[in-house]
Amino acid sequence: MAEHPAGFFQGTEMPTAGWWEALWPDPVGVLAAVGLRPGMDVIDLCSGDGWFTLQIAKVARHVSAIDIDPHFLEVARHRLAENGVANCAFIAGDAYDIAKLAAPADFVFMANAFHGVPDCPRLAKAVNAALKSNGRFAIVNWHKRPREETPILGEPRGPKTELRMSPEETIKSVEAGGLKFTNMVEIPPYHYGVVFEGSGE
């Protein structure tokens, strides 16, 4: 098993090659569904290997990709460079320090990682501090279904069943950090997206 940096969120390892493409052949559609719009300043939190970072950067004015694992960031850096995209900063750091690591954002995006956060209200509070006035926080999370029921490329995938969170659990934990729930979208085949508005404080 690969060693992860201290503070790595449990159950958020990056998938093997071909996984993302099979799960989400249309990452642009996912991002649009949760509210990404042209010209935004965006933070891709727990950005991993940059699967979404690349598509965010094609739409956003600027994106800051934050991940605790420098190896993932290097993979993401190469992904964007290969596509001629240069409006992205790659930042190694702890998600809880988001407001210290990046400039205030219109939109914070977090996919496939919130289920592994040890203290969800603490992270939500940190994200709130990183948002501009009227900023949004979008979380894409696995539905609370048994892992055996979420196969990708013929094998059970995603976090352990016990780590998964229902939309209601996610909403409650984020609102406990001071953000306000605005809307939810279904993201087939196995995910949902929940969007929150910052308090402006």
Phi, psi and omega in degrees: 000135182292145176281136178249153177297155175303136181092358179297131182286131183299139173073022182240026178299151179284145181283169177285167183304139178091346184296305182301315182300321180288322182285312184229082179293345182235071181299330178298319178295322177298313182296319179295323182296328181263004169112008176293133180229155179302144174086359181284153165267123192234146168246123173264103188269131187059056192287344177059225186274008172088014180304315177274330183305316181301313182290325175299314184297331179290340183253319188284161171291315179207147177228137172252118179263116182247127175211150181280345184256109181301330180297314178301318181296325179292320176298316179297318179302316179293320180301313181289320180298320179297334180261007177069025181259127187234004184266043184225137171255136180252119190234118176274122180179173181279135182302328180296341181263019187310317184291337178273337188271334186220157177293157180306141187242152171283334191207127173247127183245136179218116182240136172060028181224336188299328180298337183264001183285124181294325183229088185297315178300324177298316179294318179300319178296320178295318178296318179305319180290342182266355183268144169290169174303134183068015178290160183237148175240118180247129178244128172253120188227153175290137171298154182279075178237153177304140182305326181296339182267006180235064180283146172225130183053037173085002181230148174301134184225169177094183182292163176304149182307318185289345178272344187287149184237139173287161175306320181297320178294319179295313181300315181298318184289328179282319178296333176294341177266004172103002178264162183247125177296133179245318181195163178229144176228149173275137178235091183299152005267341191231006188239167169226157174241134175237137186239139182230152176255136177291161182279347181077011181266000000 
